[in-house]
Structures are given as C-alpha cells and as structure tokens.
Amino acid sequence: MNSIITKNYPIYFKETAYAKLNSYLEDNKFSRIIVLTDTNTSLHCFEILRSKLSNLNTDEITNITFPHGENNKNISTCEFIWDQLSKLRADRNSLIINLGGGVVSDLGGFVASTYMRGLKFVNIPTTLLSIVDASIGGKNGVNLNKLKNQIGIINNPSMIVVDPIFLKTISQKEIKSGFSEMIKHALISGLSYWNSIKSIEHKNLYSENIFYNSILIKTKIVDEDPYEKNIRKILNYGHTIGHAIESFCLTSNNHEELTHGHSIAIGMILEGYISTVKLNFDKNQNNTINNLILHNFKKINFSSNDIEEIIKLIRFDKKNKNGELNFVLLKEIGKPVIDQKVDIGLIRKSFLYLNDIKPVH
C-alpha cells in the first residue's frame, strides 16, 4: 500500500510506517514518549509496538493505561491521564502515541491537545473502525454524560501508523463494527465502492486493499473541508440517529450495549427510510442496503418509550441549528445531501419502519 499524504499529516502502512515513526522519534528527540492504551491494547498490542521501536531503549517508553470501553470516554478518564502526565513530568516536548481503537484515539488526541496547551501525538489504530474512520481527520473528544463527543477539538496527529497485524487481536464483532463505516463510505461515495463491498465476506475484511479505499475516501473529504463547514458533513450519514442509539443503549436496562458500528448500521436503516420519504431515494436500492446491514448486524426493535428517549438525545446532536434537527440524507448512492431538516414525526415513523422489517438470517 502506498503512503497517503494528506494536507496535514501522512498515513503510513506496515514496515514503511515503523521506519518513518522511528525516524520521526530520532529526529525530534522527545523528552518523553508516552504510549496511551486501554486495558485491551495494553495486553495485546503494546509489546508488538515496543518491538518495532528499534531505536529506543525500554525505559524510554512509558505506558499509561485506562479501562477499555465507551463508558470510559469521559472527562474523568482525561483527568486521570492528565494527572499521570503531570506525575511523569511530561513537558511540551513530550509525545503521546495513541495505541488503540476509536476511544483511545478520540480521548488520547483530546488529552494531548489540551495538556500544557498541546503536545504532539501519533495515532496507531488497532481496530478496523479506527483504521478507516476514528483515527483519521483530527476529531478528538469525549462524551458528556450520555451525549457522544460533546466535548472536543479538531487537531491533527503528526502521523498515522497503520499495521494490519493489530486486526488479529480483535473480535469479529469489532471487525463488523468497522465494516459499518465502510458501508457508509460506499453509500456516500458512489456505486463503484458500493459494488465492491456489498458481497464481501468478513474474512476478507483483513485485506488491506478493502480498507485502503475507505481511508482514501475519508482523507479526500477531510482535506476538502477539515472543519466540517460543508462537504465533511456527509461523513455523518447514519450518525444523527446512530449516535443517539449508541448513547441510549449504553445506559439502558432493556438493551444490550451496542458497538459504535452496530449503532451506525441501525442509524443508516432509519436514515435510509427517511431518505426515501424526503428525497425519493429508491426503495429497492434501500432494501438492498438494509439486507446487507441486517446480514451483518442483529436487528434491534425499540419500544415507544425507547424511541422518545432516543429522540431526546437526537436533540443534542451537534449538527442541529436553531432548534431544528439536521440530517445527512441520500438522494442516490454517491449523492448525499447535507442540512436536511427532519421533523420528529418522520423520525418516529422511521423507527416503526425498522420494527416492521423482518430480520435477515
């Protein structure tokens, strides 16, 4: 895979990536190198990374670890890490390496961007979701109570290091979570990518050629609109409702906690239905999309009380303006439309539509 050089940082792959990272560390002579992990990546990924940092002695690398899981992506965890950095006497010439999935890169980038008004950081994604989405684009942040990514900043890493070996450390459930974002990339980019992924088997998701195209799609969009004033908004397809579902299920007693990708997949079914109503998106095409999603993700039914709680969370979505709910919808595959106002009644109908769909076996 060829390196991808964005306007703000490079993305390197496999052995080339480690050669570039080692050169970067040697050239900058950082006062301290801190590898931020969660408890999963500390156990399964940290030693792999350390073995690749050939120019460093073991005592030159410090590992800070926090408990894994979306429910730890909050200010309390940030305070713990800031405190650890202070105890280590990390200064402005220190480097943070975020080794993990989306929670680690989101939270680690935010910690690095705010400690002493900003440290340099490198993202090393270890999940398919973070490879194709979370580590890219400079969005860093944490959740505020039930609200996803409500506190944050846009600030770019110095580089991104992609090594597919880390995908062997995660479950099929997490692989599917990343596949959801790849489906989204296909729907907003066009029929070519959509046709290439709609018949993919999960075992082939480890193929670099598959996720490389997703990385290219996201980096191109972010380069055009780094601060999400216009076209970058299309990356939120499925996320307006999907984020609310993810937050709701995180604290619900009646529903299991869903991965980010599972939540977004359900969000795409709901927002696909809304697209057929608002923008006359082809219903047969929408059914094909739903079949792919439900072949990979368990269908979730929501009660009327669930729906009202989810709608309350949608009202806090960052894309909303002047009290109106703002969506990205599809006119056709490859033709997303931003800033679409959707009323509460149509959102309720979309959930009834979801509840009526028969699961795919």
N, C-alpha and C positions, 0 to 999 in steps of 0.2 A: 504494500500500500504506500502510495506517495504521501509525503507530508502535506498538510493543509496549512497554508499561511494566511491567516485572517488579517484584517486591518489592525487588530490589537494584540494578537498573540499567535504563536504557532501551535499546531497539533501534530505531535509526532507519534509514530507507531513502532511497537515491538523493539528490536535491538537498536534501531536508529534512535528511538526515544530515549533509551537509557544512556546512549553515548552523548546525546545532546544535554540530558539532565546532568550527567557527570561533568561535562564541560562548563555548564552554567554554574554549578556549585563551586567548581575550582576557580573560575574567573571572578566570581563575586566575593569569595572569601567571607561568607556569612559568619557572624559572631556565634550564632546558634542555629541549629536545624532541628525543628520540631515536627515530627510526623503525628498528625492527628488521625486517630482511628476510633471506630466504635468497638464494642467488645467482640463482634464477629470478625471484623477485618484485622483487629489486633491478633486474634488467634490464627486466622487462615492466610493473611496477606502480608503482614508486617515483615516476616522473615524472608519472604520472596523478594520484597523491595530491598531490604537491607543487603541481601546477597548481590543485588545489581548495582549498589552504590560502591563501586570498586575503589574509588579514591579516598574513601572515608574510613576512619577507624570506628570501631563500635561505640566508643564513648563520645563521638562527635554527634551522635543522633539521639534525640530524646523522644520518647513516645508518650503522648497524652491520650488517654482513652476515656470514653464515656459510654454509658449503656446504649445499646442499639435500639432503634425503633423510632417511629414518627412522634410518639408521645414525649420523646426527649428532645425534640427540636424546638427548644424554647429558651427564654432569657435565663432561666435558672442554670441550664447547661452552659450557656455562654459565660455566666458569672463564674462558674466552676473553672472553666478553661482560662478565662482572664486571670483568675487568681493563681492558677498553676503557672501561667506565663510570668506573672509577677514574681512568684517564688523562685522561678528559674532565672530571674533577672534577664529575661528576654528584652532586647533593645530594638531600636528601629532598623538595625542591620541584621535582624533575625529573619529566618524564612520558615513559613509554615507549609508543609506538604499535606494536603488533604487526601488521605488514602481510604476510599470508601465509596458508598453509593450516594444517592441524592441527598440524604440527610447530612452526611459528612461534608459534602462539597458545599451545600447551601449554608450550613451552620459555620463550617470552617472558613469559608470565604467572608462571611459576616464578621466573625471573630477577628480574622486577620485585617479586615478593612477598618476596624474600629479601635483595635488595641494600639495605643500610642499614636492615634490618628492614621494608622495604616502601616501594615507590614506587607512585604511581597509574599505571594503564595503560589503554589503549583497544585493543580488538580490531577490526581491519578484515579480515574474512575474504576470501580471493581464490579459493577453490575451493568447489565445491558441498558437499563434505564439511564444510568448516569453517563454511559458511553455515548448514547445517541441524543441525550437531552440535558440532563441536570448539570453536568459539568461544563457545558458549553453556553456561552452567551453573557456571562458576567452577572447573572442574577444571584444574589446572596441574601439569605434572610432566615427568619424563624417565625414560628406560629405564635399567635397571641390568643391564649385560651383555645377556643375551638376554631379560630379563624386562620386559614392557611396563608403562610408567607406574608402576614400583615405588617411585619417589621422587617425592613431590609434596605439594601443599597445595590446599585449596579456598579460593579467594579471588577475588572478583568484579572484573571490569573496571569502569571508570567509565561506559563506554557501549560499544555495539557499532554500528559503521557498516557497513551492507550496501549495496554498489553492484554490481548485476549485470554492469556493464561488465567487471569483472575475470574473469568466466567466459569471456570471449572470448580470454583469454590462456592457457587450459589445454587439454589434450588431451581427446579423447573418453574415453580411458582413465580420466582423473581425474574426468570427469563421471559415468561409470559408478560410480566409487568412492563418490561422494556419493549416487547413486541407491540403493546398497545400504542406507545408513542410512535413506533414505526408505521402503524396503520394510519395514525393521524397525519404523519408526514406525507404518506401516499395520497390521502384524501385532499390535502391542501396543495399538493404539488402537481398532480396530473396522472393521466391514465398509464403512462409508461411505468412509473414506480408502483402504482396500484396493481397492475397486471403482473409485476414481478414478485409481489409479496403475497398475493391473495391465495396462492396454492403452496406456500412454504410449509414445510414440516418443521417442527420445533428443533429437531436435531441439527437442522441446517442453519439455525439462528446463530450458531457459533461461527459461521462462515464470515470472515472479515468483509467479503465483497457485499454482503447483505447490509450490514450496519454501516459500512463506509458511505453508502449512498444517503442514508439518513443524516449522517454527520454533515455531508456536503449540503444537503437541503437546509438544515438549520443554520449552518455558518453563513450561507449566502443570504438568508433572510436577515439574520442579525447584523451582518455587515452593512446592509442597506438601511437598517433602522435600529441602531443599538439601544436607543432609549424608549422604544415602543410607542412612538408617536403615530405610526401609521401601519406599514405592512407587517411589522413584527407581531401585531395583534393577532394575525391569522394562526400563530402558534398556540393560541388559547382555544382552538376548536375542541369541543368536548370538555373543556376545563371549567366553564362557568358553573354548570351543574355538577360536573365530576368532582371538583374540589369540595363543594358543599356536601356531596355524598360521602367523600372520604372523611371529612371532619365529623359528620354526623355518626358514621359507623365507628369512629374511633372511641366515642363515649357512649354509644347506645347499648342498652342491656338486651335489646331484641335482635341485634345484628352482629355478625362477626366483623372483626376489623378487616378492612379490605386493603390490598396493596394500592399504591398510587395508580398503577396501570389498570387494575381492575376497575377502580372508581372512574377513571377517564374513559374506559371502554363503555361502561354503562352510560356515562355522560354523552358519549358520541351517539349511542342509540337514541337517547332523549333529544339531543340537539339535531340529529338527523331527521327525526319526526317533525320537529319544529321547522326545519328547513323545507320539508315537503309542503307544509302549510303556508309559510311566509314567502318562500322563494320558488315554489313549484319544483323543488328538487325531485327528480324522477323516482317514483315509488318503487319500481322494480329494482333499480340500482340500489336504493336504500335497503331493500330486503336482502340483496346480495351482501351488502356491508354487514348488516345485522347477523346474517348467517355465519360470516367469518368470525365476528366478535363472539357470538354465542357458541361457536365450535371451540373457542379457546378460553372463554370465561363463563363461569356459572351465572345464570340469570338470577337477579335479585328482585323480589317483589317488595313493594313498600305500601304500608297502610296509609289511610288518610291522615292520621296523626303524624306519621313519619314524613309525609310529603310536606305538611305545614312546617315542621321543624326544619326541613331541608330548605324550604323557600325562605325562611328567616335568615339562614346562613347565606343564601344567594344574595340577599340584600346588601351584604357587606363586601361583595366582590369588587376588586379594585378597578374594574373597567366601567362600573356604573357611574352615571353622571346625572346630577340634579335629580336624584331620586328615581331615575329611570334605569331599568335593567338592560344592560348592553351585552349583546351576544355576537359571536362569530358564527355565521351560518353558511351552508353550502348551496350555491346555485347549480353547480355541476361539480363533478370530481375535478379538482385542479382550479376551481373558480370559487374560492371562499369570499365572503362579503363581510366586512367589518362593520361595527357600530350599528347593529340591528336591534331595535327596541322590541322587547318581547313582554307581553303582559302576563300577569300571574295566572289568569285563566288558561292560557295556552300552555304554560308550564305544567299546570295540574293535568291537562289533557295528555301531555306527553308521558306522564307517569302512568296514567290509565292505559295508554297505548303499550307501554313497557310491560305492565302487569298482564296484558292480554296476549303477549307474544308467547308462543309455545317454545320451550327450551329445545336446543339442538342437541341430539345425542350422538 
